[in-house]
Amino acid sequence: MMRTPLRRIAVFLTIVYAAALVAALRAQQPASDGPRYANGTNLMRPADYREWIYLSSGMGMTYKDGAAGSTTFSNAFVNPSSYRAFMQTGQWPDKTIFVLEFRNSDSEKFINRSGRFQTELSGVEAEVKDARFPDGWAYFQFKSGAASAAPLAGSTVTECIDCHTKNTAVEHTFVQFYPTLLDVARAKKTLKPGFR
Amino acid sequence: MMRTPLRRIAVFLTIVYAAALVAALRAQQPASDGPRYANGTNLMRPADYREWIYLSSGMGMTYKDGAAGSTTFSNAFVNPSSYRAFMQTGQWPDKTIFVLEFRNSDSEKFINRSGRFQTELSGVEAEVKDARFPDGWAYFQFKSGAASAAPLAGSTVTECIDCHTKNTAVEHTFVQFYPTLLDVARAKKTLKPGFR
C-alpha cells in the first residue's frame, strides 16, 4: 500500500467531514417528543407541553348529565411528531401523548368587560397511546407539583376506557372536539364507523 | 502539481463531504417564521399558524361596556422564534406576529352535556411588530379566504392603537390574558410601569 502525504490528507479529510456530517445530522433530529416513563409505566409530566401542537379548548365541558356548568377552560395539546403523523394519515402512531390542561378563568378585570379569559393552572391530565399498556392506551392525572403519575386504575379507568371507546370519533380520541383534526379525519376516512 | 488518483480522491471527498455538511446545516436552520408581505405592507395570511405557539383562549371576550356576551372563542398564537425570544427576555423582537383566531362554539352535541366546545373558524386577525410600520406595530383582519390583508387604517386602527397602547401589560400586547407569559414578564420585569 502507498503511504503518500496525499493519501493521509484524503483519509484525514474523510474522517473530519464524516464526523461533522454525522454531528450535523444528529443535531437536526429532534429529540423524541413521545411519552417518557419512570419505573416502566409511570408517565413523566411533560415539561414543555405548552410548546406542543394546540388542538382546541372548551369551557365548562362535562360529559355527565346534570353536572353543574363551570367556568374552567380545558386546553388540549399533542406531541408534534404525532400531530404530523395524524395530518398525513388521520391516525395516531404508537407513542402519542395528549395533554389536557385545565385553567381557571376570570372576567371584568383589566380591560375585559364581558366574557372570560384564562388564569391559573388547575389541573393536568394525559392520555397516551403506547403498546406497553394492555389495551394500548392509558390515562393519567398529575397531582399538583408531581413529576410523574401512575396510570389510572380501577373503576376510574374503567369509566375512562368505556367512554373513550364508545364516544370518540377517531380511535380513543375526541377528535370531534378538535375542529382542524376532524376535517383531516373526514378526508382520510378514519372516523369510526359508528361516529355520526 | 501532482495529479495522482489519490489527490483526485481527496479533492472529490472534500467536495462531497463539504456539500453534505452545508446541506445538513442549512436543513437544520428553521425557515424564518416572521411576517411575510405582499406589496411591502400587505400581510400574507400565515398558512401554519395553528402549528405555532399557543398563548391562550377566551370566550365571548369584549373590551366594550354594554356589549352583549357571545359564545365565540378566541385563540391566540405567536410565531415560535418570537416566543423563544420572549421566554428569554420578556420582550417581543422585531418581526413578531400574533394571530387571533375566532371560532364558533357548540354545546349538548356528541357526548357533551354542558359547557361549550369550538367549531368552525369565524375570523382571523393579526398584530405585527415590525419596524417597517410608522409606529412599529400594525393590525390586520383577513377577509374569509383572503391570502393577504392591508394594514388597518383610519378610525379603526386609531382605536386599535389607542387600546393597545393604554391597556396592554407588555409593549402593545395583552400579556395579562396569556397566563404563562404573564409569569415571564413579571420575572423579567417587563410589565409596563402603569400596569397593575
Interface residues (C-beta under 8 A of the other chain):
Chain A: M2 T4 L6 R7 I9 A10 L13 T14 V16 Y17 A18 A20 L21 A24 L25 A27 Q28 R50 E51 I53 Y54 S56 S57 G58 M59 G60 M61 T62 Y63 K64 D65 G66 A67 A68 G69 S70 F73 N75 F77 P80 Y83 R103 F110 I111 N112 R113 S114 G115 R116 F117 Q118 T119 E120 L121 C163 N167 A169 F174 Q176 F177 P179 T180
Chain B: M2 T4 L6 R7 I9 A10 L13 T14 V16 Y17 A18 A20 L21 A24 L25 A27 Q28 R50 E51 I53 Y54 S56 S57 G58 M59 G60 M61 T62 Y63 K64 D65 G66 A67 A68 G69 S70 F73 N75 F77 P80 Y83 R103 F110 I111 N112 R113 S114 G115 R116 F117 Q118 T119 E120 L121 C163 N167 A169 F174 Q176 F177 P179 T180
